[in-house]
C-alpha cells in the first residue's frame, strides 16, 4: 500500500509541477504581451504628438508583430493622405489667388474704359471705350460661367440629362454666338461633317458648353483658322498653335487649372478644358488631344446610341 501511495504522490507531484510550469509560461507570455502593448502605446503617443517614426517591437509574441505591421501600413497611408491633402490645399489656395487675379483684370479694365467714356466728349471715342469695356465684361462673364459649371460638376448630385441630339445644329448655334469674336480675331471656322444628321446621346446644355469651351480655347490660345471635322463617332477641333509654341504633353491640358499662370491676361480661367473632359465623361464619352506639325487637335468621342431612343429622348 505504501508503495502505491508513493507512486500516486509522485504522479500528483509531476502533474502539479507541469501545471506550475504552464502557469509560469502563461504569466511570462502575459508580461511580455503587456510590455509589447505598452511599447506600442508609447510610440503611438509620440506619433500623435507629430512624430513620423515607424513602429518597432522587440517582442516576438505572435499577435504583436502582425498588429505592428498593420498599424505601420495604416500610419503610412495616413501620412500619404495628409501630404496629398496638404499639397491640394496649397494648390487650391494658389489657384484661388490666380482666379481672383483673372477676374479682377477684366473687371478693372472694364471700369477703366467706362471711366474714359464718361470723361470723353468725342462720341466716336466714347463708342470705342464702351465697346472695349463690353469686351472685358464678356470675358468676365465667360470666366464666371466656367466657375459656375465647375462648382456644379464638383457636386456629386450632378447628373446630365441625356437624350438623342443632332450635333451640327448645336455647334452652329455656338459658332453664331461667337460671331463677333471671330470677326475681331480674323479667324474663320471651317466645318466638315461626314453626316450632317450626326446624332449623339448627350445633355444639350453640357454639349453646348463643351463646344463653346473648345471654340473659346482655340480663339484665345490658337493662331489661325479653326477646323471642325466629324467622322464616325468623333468630332475633332483643330487649330494651329502660335509660332514657336509647343505642348509637350497635350493630355495635361485637361487637368484642373492647367497653365492658369500662363493664361493670365488672356481672358481664361484655366478651367475650360477640364470642364470639357468632365462633361464628356459624365455623358459617357471621352476627349483626347494631340499635336502634329504645329497643329493642336482635340477629339470628342461619343458613346454608342441606346437602341430604340427617339429624337426627343423618349423610348
Buried (B, 14 or more C-beta within 10 A) or exposed (E): EEEEEEEEEEEEEEEEEEEEEEEEEEEEEEEBBEBBBEBBEEBBEEBEEEEEEEBEBEBEBEEBEEBBEEBEEEBEEEEEEEEEEEEEEEEEEEBEEBBEEBBEBBBEBBEBBBEBBEEBEEEEEBEBBBEBBBBBBBBBEBBEBBBEBBEEBEEEEBEBEBBBBBBBEBBBEBBEEBEEBBEEBEBEBEBEBEEEEBBBBBBBEBBBBBBBBBBBBBBBBBBBBBBBBBEEBBBBBBBBBEEEEEBEEBEEBBEBBBBBEEBBEEBBBBBBBBBBBBBBEBBBBBBBBEBEEBBBBBBBBBBEEEEEBEEEBEE
